[in-house]
Amino acid sequence: MNETILIKNAALVTMDENDSIVEGDLVIRSNRIASVGEAADSADVVIDASDCAVLPGFVQTHVHLCQTLFRGAADDLALIDWLKNRVWPMEAAHTAASARASARLAIAEMIKGGTTCALTMETVNHTAEAFRVVEETGFRATIGKCMMDKGEGVPKALHEETENSIRESLALLEEWHGRASGRIRYCFAPRFAISCTRDLLTEVAQLARERGVMVHTHASENRTEIEMVERETGQHNVAYLNSVGITGPHVVLAHCIHLDDDELEILASTSTNVAHCPSSNLKLGSGIAPIKEMLERGISVSIGADGSPCNNRLDMFTEMRTAALLQKVQHGADVLPAQRTLRLATCDGARAIGLEQEIGSLEVGKRADVIIVNLNCLHSSPRPTDIVSAIVYSAQASDVQTVIIDGRMVMRDRELLTMNERLVIEEANREASLLRERAGV
C-alpha cells in the first residue's frame, strides 16, 4: 500500500470546475486524494510546499516514446522528408533494447518536467517494451502500436500486412489494457491516412468501439499530407477519417492545423478530441492550428509535445507558453489566457483520454497525480500575485520539485526515485549510437 503523504503550506491550484486556488494542506492516502485545503497534522511523508504551487500533473495527449533516441537527428526538415529520410529509417532500425532505452529517456524527461500521464504512439515493432518501461517506472500512459499497412517510401520493417497489424494490436490490448490498477491502457494507433488502407481504418474504428478503447492518429498536419489524402480519397483529411469511423469522443487527432469549415464542424459535432502540438508545428514549418476557433466551437483541445526529433523537448511549460503566444499574435493579447491554457494541459487532457473522473484536478477521491512547482526562483520572482500566470508564462521544467503518480512519489527534490538518471542517459547514448549505425543516418 502507498504511503500517506501530507503536502503542507501549499497553494493548491485545483483545476476544479471553479478554477479554485486553495491555501492549505493536501493529503494523499493510498493512491487517492483524501483532503484538499484542510489542516492535517501527520502522515508517513510530510512535504513542506511553502513558496510552491501544487497542481495536478500535466497530461500530454500526443507523444512518441520510441522517437526520443532520434533527438537532434532529424532537424530542419518538413514533415514528409522528415519521415521518409530520417524518422522511418530510424524506427525501422529499433531493437527491443533501443526501444526500451528510448522509452526510459522520454519518461524520465517528462516526469522531471511535471508530466504524469501521456497518450503515446509507438512504432510498428517492440511496443511491448514501452509498456514494460511504463509499468516499472510508475508512469501513467495510454499506449498504441503504430499501424502502417501502406505508403510510399516506407521501410520494409515498418510495412505491415493488414491482418497482422490488427492481430498484433489486439494481442497487446489483451495483455496490457488495464494493467497496474488502470495506470496502463491500450489504444489503437493507425499512423495517419496515407499510411493506412481504408480496410484497416474501418476495422480499427469498429474494434475500438467494440473493445471500448481509444484511437490515436495524426490528421491535417502538413499541406503535402493533405494533398496526398485528397488525391487518394477525394476527400479532405478529417472528412475522410469521419467517413471510415475515426471520429468521436474516444478519438484523439494530433495536429489538425489545416482544416476547412466543414471539418471543424465534424470535429465539433462528433466530440472528437484535438491534440495541439505548437512547438512541433512550428519546427516542422507545418503551420499554426486554429485553436481559438476550435475552442469557440466547443471542440476538445489539449496539448502534447509530439516527439523529440521534431520539438526537441518533451516540456509542457514550453508547450503551454508557446500555445498561448501563438494564438495571441494572431488574434490579440486577451486570447487563450493563462488559466485557459493551464486547463488544456491538465483537466482538458484528462478529458480527452477519458480519465476526467480519475485525474486532471485536485479533488477528493481522484487519483493522486500531483506535482509541486517551486515559484521562488529568479525567473518567477518577485513573488507572483497570479500563480497561474506564473506557472504558464514564467515557470520552467526545472522548477518541478516533486512528482507523485497514483499516490506514489516518483521524484522528490529533483531526484528520480524509480529510475537511475545517470544510467538512463548512459543507456540512451549507447543505444542511440548503435541505432544510427543500423539506420545509416
C-alpha positions, -999 to +999 in steps of 0.1 A: +000+000+000+012+035-008+024+058+020+002+086+033+016+118+020+009+153+035+018+183+015+018+213+038+016+251+034+006+247-002-010+270-028-033+243-043-041+251-079-070+226-080-082+230-116-117+221-104-147+234-123-144+268-105-106+271-110-103+273-072-069+281-056-068+270-020-042+278+006-037+248+029-027+212+030-032+183+007-035+147+020-029+117-002-040+083+012-033+051-007-035+063-044-062+089-039-066+125-028-081+123+007-085+160+015-079+194-001-071+225+019-080+211+053-053+213+080-036+180+088-011+170+114+007+138+104+014+113+077+041+088+067+057+115+045+054+152+051+065+178+024+067+215+030+054+233-001+060+269+011+067+292-019+054+265-043+023+258-064+008+223-061-013+212-091-024+182-110+002+166-131+003+176-168-014+153-193+003+151-227-021+139-254+004+133-282+040+120-278+062+092-293+083+075-266+100+055-293+114+086-310+133+100-281+166+085-292+163+104-325+166+138-308+188+161-330+190+135-358+161+149-380+163+187-377+153+213-403+131+191-425+095+194-435+072+165-424+072+141-453+110+144-458+115+142-421+096+109-420+110+093-452+146+103-448+152+101-411+124+090-387+111+060-406+146+046-412+154+050-375+121+035-364+128+005-386+162+001-370+149-002-335+156-032-314+140-042-281+170-027-263+168+006-281+131+009-278+134+003-241+161+030-238+141+055-258+110+050-236+131+054-204+147+086-216+113+100-225+096+091-193+125+104-172+123+137-190+086+140-187+085+132-150+112+158-143+091+183-161+059+175-143+041+153-169+024+124-151+004+110-179+008+107-217-010+094-248+017+079-269+020+064-304+049+039-306+064+024-338+053-008-356+077-031-336+087-036-300+057-018-285+057-042-255+090-026-244+072+008-239+045-009-218+072-026-196+090+007-190+058+025-181+049-003-157+083-003-139+087+035-137+053+042-122+042+065-151+007+067-164+002+061-201-022+051-229+000+034-255-007+022-291+013+002-315+017+022-347-002+007-376+011+010-412-002-012-440+005+010-470+025+040-481+053+051-504+088+051-491+080+030-460+109+008-449+102-030-452+104-034-414+076-010-409+053-022-438+026-045-423+000-068-437-034-055-426-044-086-407-010-089-390-013-053-378-047-059-364-037-092-348-006-077-331-026-047-318-053-070-303-026-091-286-011-060-270-046-049-259-054-082-243-021-083-225-017-047-213-050-028-212-060-020-176-027-032-161-013-016-129-047-008-115-057+010-147-025+031-149-016+014-182-041+014-211-041+005-247-052+024-278-053+017-315-028+039-333-030+040-371-003+064-381-022+086-405-045+083-435-017+079-461+000+051-441-032+030-437-056+013-460-093+020-459-099-016-447-075-011-418-091+022-407-126+008-410-117-023-389-099-002-363-130+021-360-152-010-353-128-027-329-122+004-309-159+008-303-164-029-295-135-030-271-141+004-255-106+018-262-093+049-278-080+057-313-049+079-316-038+092-350-024+122-369-045+144-391-041+175-413-006+183-400+010+193-433-003+206-467+015+179-487-001+152-465-035+167-471-030+168-508-020+132-508-051+122-489-073+142-513-057+125-544-063+091-529-097+095-514-113+126-530-119+140-495-103+163-471-084+145-443-108+149-413-138+143-436-122+110-448-114+098-413-150+106-403-163+086-433-144+055-421-155+059-384-123+075-370-141+103-351-158+105-318-152+112-281-128+082-279-106+096-308-076+119-305-064+136-337-030+151-334-023+185-350-054+194-371-037+226-385-052+229-420-090+224-417-119+238-436-152+249-421-169+215-427-140+197-410-143+220-379-180+212-378-172+175-380-149+177-350-175+197-330-205+176-339-187+143-332-169+155-300-136+144-315-105+155-295-076+175-309-041+173-296-023+206-302+015+204-306+026+240-310+064+237-309+064+207-333+041+225-357+065+255-357+097+235-360+085+214-390+071+245-406+036+229-407+016+259-396-005+272-367-036+253-356-068+274-353-071+268-316-092+300-309-118+289-334-118+253-322-124+264-286-152+288-297-169+259-314-166+237-283-140+214-298-120+195-272-084+207-273-054+195-252-016+197-256+013+174-264+049+179-272+050+154-300+083+136-304+119+145-296+131+147-332+105+174-341+105+195-309+131+187-294+119+188-258+091+170-240+084+200-218+048+211-211+059+245-197+073+253-232+042+240-249+018+260-227+036+292-232+040+287-269+004+277-274-008+309-257+016+332-275+008+318-309-029+325-305-022+360-291-001+370-320-028+360-344-059+371-325-050+395-297-034+396-263-065+386-245-069+353-264-060+320-246-053+335-212-031+316-187-060+299-168-075+285-200-041+274-212-034+255-180-067+237-184-055+225-218-025+209-201-044+193-172-081+187-169-088+190-206-060+165-214-076+141-188-110+145-205-095+139-240-083+104-229-114+096-210-099+100-175-116+132-163-132+113-134-098+100-123-071+126-129-066+162-141-077+181-110-070+182-072-103+169-059-112+145-031-115+109-044-094+114-075-062+095-082-032+113-068-013+125-098+003+157-082+032+179-089+049+206-067+064+235-086+089+259-070+079+296-076+107+311-055+132+313-084+149+343-102+127+339-133+095+337-113+103+365-088+090+387-073+065+365-055+037+361-080+003+376-073-012+355-100+000+319-095-015+305-127+001+333-148+035+325-132+031+287-140+022+293-177+045+323-185+074+322-161+079+287-147+103+261-163+105+223-162+135+225-138+112+242-112+093+209-107+104+196-073+083+166-065+061+144-087+035+119-074+017+094-097-011+072-084-001+081-049+035+071-053+064+095-053+084+091-085+105+122-079+114+141-048+136+172-046+145+167-083+157+131-077+141+104-098+130+075-075+120+048-100+149+053-124+187+060-121+191+092-141+227+087-149+221+051-161+192+063-182+214+088-200+243+063-204+219+037-219+203+063-242+237+074-256+249+039-262+217+027-279+213+059-300+248+054-314+241+018-323+207+027-338+221+054-360+247+030-374+219+004-382+198+031-398+226+047-418+216+083-408 
